[in-house]
Amino acid sequence: MDNKFFICLKVVTAYIGAVIGAGFASGQEILQFFILHGNQGLWGVLLATILFAYLGGLVMYLSIRQQTTNYQDFLSFLLAPGLVKIVDKINLIILFGGLIVMMAGSAAVFGEHFGLPPRAGVIFVFVFTSIVIIGGLDGFLTANVLLVPLKLFAVVLITCIAIIKAKGGMLLLPTLMPGGGVGGHWVWASLLYVSYNMLVPLAVLSSLGKSITLRNGVIGGIAGGLLLGVAVSLVTVAGLLYLPALITCQIPLLYLAGYLGSGFYWVLGLLIWLAILTTAIANAHGIASRLAPQGGLYYRLTGIGACLIAMPLASFDFKDLIRFLYPLFGYAGLFLLVCLLAIPIIKFYSNR
């Protein structure tokens, strides 16, 4: 039983680690996609939770049944060969773009929170990501099991205490705040949020097709999706209670952490940085597992090389990167989201 639990934990933490990155752990992407939609954003959170749980279980089920080792193997089941090549290239671009955002997020935390040179944040992410990539798939899974519970705990702790300490908070907000949320409507924002947030988990979870049993994989995928929903809902509620002050913050969760006192502020800042690190690792692993499915030295060189190329591009403003790139990633991922929702059902009934 202990061994089965640990296997499920690997899937859960790999899934959560791929989603809770710079945008999520900073609170910036939740602000853009849910909080700025006011009270209606909570309905968006519910829709996102349902989709995360369903898609997590589905991707693990199909990956294990098809014995996949990277997302191209997975896409070959869903799409025609011509479409696989197109989506494959889009996925690689998005994984690389996500890696840039993670490094920019690390720079923002180092500069805004720790008072250190922002460039040091980029270098730290490069060094730690390279160390994990050198460890291969086992190193990647072990890093998630160790780091992801810490960052999930940080998000839950910050938001719960911020909610308790809120005074005169108003949950009855207009549907859209001035400047509005991404997408213009909570349904569209929720779909975009899930579509781009499934791209990295797809690359990660599809690489486990030969490493996990079917039952453990499906349970882990569903559990990971539900835990993601809990984390998103807590950040959204806390954010609604602290508007409009939150709107101007690059790292909204660090603003909330300030209500815990200076000691907690620094510790939680470090844990939020760990969230950035684990998603940077997930992006690098997704790129390396795709370009070097055989693993070994080429896998390590590919992952480290991707990090080296991303470093100079991480000098752009973190907040601007999220507002521009993440909706773009969402639109790019919508086609894949529709395929994930529809094609397995179509194939099931066709086989019957």
C-alpha positions, 0 to 999 in steps of 0.5 A: 500500500505504501508503494502504491501511495508513493507511485500515486504521489509521483503522478499528483506532484508531477501534475501539480508541479507542471501547473503551479509555476511562476504565474500561479504561485505569484498569484498573477495568472489567477488575478488575470484569469479569475480575480479580475472577473469579480464574483463570476470568476468563482464559477470559472474556478469551478469549471477549471477544477472539473476540467483539470480532474477529468483531463488529468485522469484521461491523459494518464489513462491514454498514456498508459494504454498507449505506453507513451514516453513523450507527448508526440507519442500521445498526439499520434493517438489523437491526431492525423500525422500531418496535424501531429507535426503542427501541434508538435512544433506549437507545443515545443514553442510553448514549452520553451516560452514557459521556460522563459516566463519561469526565469522571468518570474524568478528574476521578479521574485529576486528583485521585488521580494529579496532585493537581489539582482534580478539576473541572479534569479535567472541563474539560480533557476538555470543551475537547479534545473540543470542539476535535476535534468542531469538526474533524468526521469527519476531525478525529475519525479523525485524533485517534484515529490520533495518540492511540490508539497512545500509549494502547495502548502505555501499557497494554502497557508498564505491564502487561508490566513489572508482570508481570515485576516481580511477586514471588510472584504467584499465578495459581491463585486461587479462581473468585471473590474476596470480593465477586466480579466483575460478573455472578457467572460469567465467561461472563456477565461476558464477555458483558456486557463485550462487549455494553456495549463494542460500543455506542460502537464501533457508533456510531463504526464505522457512521459510516464506511460511506461512507468506507472500502473493504470489504476495509480496513474488515473487516480493520481491524475484525478487527485492532482486536478482536484488539488489544483482546483482547491489551490485556485479557489483559495487564491481567487477568494483571497484575491477578491478580498484584497482588491483593488490593492492587488491589481498593481502588484507583480507578485500578488501572493507576496502582497498577501504574505505581508499580512503574516508578518516579516518572518513569514513573508521571507519564508513564503517568498522562498517557497513561492520561488520553489514553485517557479523552479518546479515548473521550469524543471517541468518545461525543460523535462518536456522539451528534453523528453520530446527531443531526446526520447531515448534519454541518456546524455542527449536528454541531459544536453537538450534540457540544459541547452534549452535553459541556456537559450532561454536565459537571455530572453528572460529579461522581459517584464514578468507581468507583461509576459504573463498578460501577453503570452499566457492567453496566446498559449491558451488560444494555441492550446484550445485545439488540443483541449477540444481534441482531448475532450472529443476524440477519445469519446468518438473513438470509444463509440466508433470501436463499439 
